[in-house]
Amino acid sequence: MKIILQVLAASSLIFLPALARPSSHRHLHHAQRREPDTYNLDPRGVEFPGPYIPNAPATATYPQATSVRFQTKVAKEAPSVKTLNYTEPAIFLNSDGNVHPVLRDLGFSGVLDGHVIWSWGDTLIGTPESFQITAVDSTTIGDLSRPMVSKDTSMSGKSIQSFIPLNDEEKASGGYAHYAFGGTNIIQTYPGRGLVYYLKIWRSADKNTPTKVYGAGAAKVNLDENNVPYATRYGDSDTMWGPNEPTWGSVGIAIDARDDHIYIYGGGPSSDEELRYYTFLARVRRGHAAEIDAYEYWDQSNQSWGKQRIGDGSNGTLKLTGDMAIFGKYKMNQASPFWSNYYNRWMFIYGNGFGTTDVLLMTADNLYGPWEDHDSIAETRPNVPTDSNNMRYCVTGHPEFDNTGKTVLVTWTRANTIYGLEVEWS
């Protein structure tokens, strides 16, 4: 399993957790804990991991922020957990609908044209004992009735295809053997069109040669007639920001329908050993993601937006400092915020930058904050034996499986396995 961690480090190198530290469990006593559920839903006798939603809608809807508070919860009521339902690890179906052995990391989700689209990092075919890398990133189509089950639609034989396409120069200089693209969640911007941000990463076959991040980019996402997501890169098919700027989109993204802006969270420059563990924020008006001059950058120190790009001070960028970050060092790993229809606020269900992280929670009225910290709401390792690969990361929420917001699915990665938890609010 050590080999697997070396593989995933290439596409997640900015956000691999730091050394372990004790976690806070301040809110765990409020919730009842249930053992993992399995439901025998397949006529062939295959058990799928729960939860199971028998009356799930035919199409998915991703919650959108609204100025009207339409649920029963009053403004700024602190979220409280009623039950925690841990699931068995996620499983994946091949294009024929049969279970196939796949190891993955990360695990973001979004909705495009009524379909749940999961996006993943390094994708390995096989088992922990015997595997081969098949894609540097990938997507699957989710099942609204079985949130921990999804289907690989982008396959060639038994191999899974990578999601972010190579440009001609990358194809000529090693292809996916050397290039990886760390993307996060896909958001829908218009009917039939989505958006994703990614990092362009170069990795050598020589393990002693450092991995290099070229910068961050954005891509348009569409679905073909077979529900295969495909991406078209902006910025002349390369990156839009350089290696000495924040890794935009590498934490997560969200769209606020109230101001028609896309909010992009990213870590500090990968070249900066201090700032790389901070989280910075940018935004752009919907429909203008391909225009680098349309972006604004948040400065937490004076609570304002600016048009000047931020980085190490070179090439016309404003020099970054830690107090400009929306979240401080190790506060945030990788996660995407979402609007809670139950509490009528933005939620960040996330993990911190330490490998022993709990499931943590913050809420806010706006995506630029101020964010109210609610500390730990659950553990990430119940009933999982402790071993050398006990590092957990990419804790994130998936609100599209319950339109009411009364429950929310949470997943995280441990040893290239995707674990899950259904949180029910009081």
C-alpha positions, 0 to 999 in steps of 0.5 A, a space after each residue: 500500500 505504500 506504493 499506492 500512496 506514492 502514486 496518488 501523491 503526484 496528483 494530490 501533492 499540494 494537499 497530502 495531509 501533514 503529520 498527525 495531530 490529535 483531533 477535536 470531538 466536541 460535537 460527537 456526543 450529540 449524534 447517534 451512530 449506526 453501523 454500516 448498512 448494505 442493501 441487496 439490490 442486485 438480482 445477481 445477489 451483489 450487495 451494494 453499500 448503503 444508504 439506499 434511497 428507494 424513492 429517489 428522483 429521476 434527475 439530480 438537482 444541485 442546491 442553489 443559494 436563495 435570498 428566501 429562507 424557505 425551510 424551517 430553520 431560522 437564520 444562523 441556527 447552529 447545525 446539530 447532528 441527529 444521527 451518523 450512518 457510516 457506510 461500506 466503502 464505495 464501489 464502481 460499476 463498469 460500462 456493462 453495469 457489473 462491479 469491477 475492482 477500482 482503487 481511487 482517491 479524492 471524490 468530488 461530485 456535482 450535477 450536470 444536466 440532471 446527472 451526478 458527476 463524480 470526479 476522481 484523482 489517480 485511478 487504479 485497476 485491481 486490488 491493493 495487492 495487485 494493481 496498475 494505474 489506468 488514469 491520472 484522473 477520471 469521472 463516474 456517473 452517480 446513482 441517486 438511489 445508491 449514493 455510494 455506487 457509481 458507473 464508469 462510462 468513460 472506458 476503453 475495454 477494461 481501461 478507464 480513460 483520463 478526464 482532462 485531455 492532453 494538448 499536442 505538446 503534452 502528447 509529444 512529451 510523454 503523455 499521461 505517463 508524465 502529466 497528471 491533472 488534479 481536478 475538483 468538483 464540476 459545477 453547471 454554468 448553463 444548460 448543457 455546460 459545466 466547468 471544472 478547474 485543474 492543476 497541470 502536474 508533471 511527474 518523472 519516472 525517476 522517483 528522485 526527481 521532484 514533481 512539478 506543478 505548471 499551474 492551474 487551468 479551467 475547462 468547459 465540461 459537456 456530456 456526450 450522447 452516452 453520458 460520458 463527461 468530456 472537457 475542453 481546456 481554456 487558455 489555449 489548451 494550457 494553464 491560465 495561471 503560473 506555478 508561482 500563483 495559487 493553485 486555483 480550484 484545487 480545493 473546490 469551487 461553487 457558484 452563487 446564483 444570487 450574485 452570478 459569480 463562481 468562487 474558486 478556492 485554491 492552495 498557495 503556490 506549490 513552490 512556497 513551502 509555507 503558503 502552499 498550506 493556506 487557502 486563497 479565494 478568487 471569483 469570476 462572473 458566470 460565463 467569463 471563466 475563460 477570461 483571465 482578466 475577468 477574475 477578482 482575488 480576495 484579500 482577507 486582511 482588508 476584506 476586499 476584492 482586487 483585480 491584480 493577480 496574486 502570487 510571488 510578486 513576479 510578472 506583475 502579481 501582488 505578493 502573497 502573504 498569509 494574512 490574505 488567505 481566507 483560511 489559515 495554514 492547515 485549516 483546509 484540505 480539499 473540499 467543495 462548499 455547498 448551499 444547505 436547503 435545511 439551514 439556508 446557509 453555505 456549508 463547508 464539510 471538510 477535513 484539515 491538513 492533518 492525516 488524522 482529521 475528523 469531519 469538520 463543519 463551517 457555515 456562512 451567509 456568503 462564500 467569502 465569509 465570515 465563516 463560523 466554525 462548528 468544529 468536529 461533527 464526526 470521526 473519519 475512522 470508526 471500525 477501521 483498523 489502524 495500520 501504516 496507511 491510516 491517513 485520511 484526506 479529501 473530506 467533502 459533502 455531497 448535497 445532491 442526494 437529498 434536496 431537503 438538506 435534512 441529510 448529507 452524504 460525506 466521503 473521504 479517502 483512506 488508502 485509495 478507498 472511498 469511505 462514506 457517512 450519511 449525516 442527519 441533522 436534528 
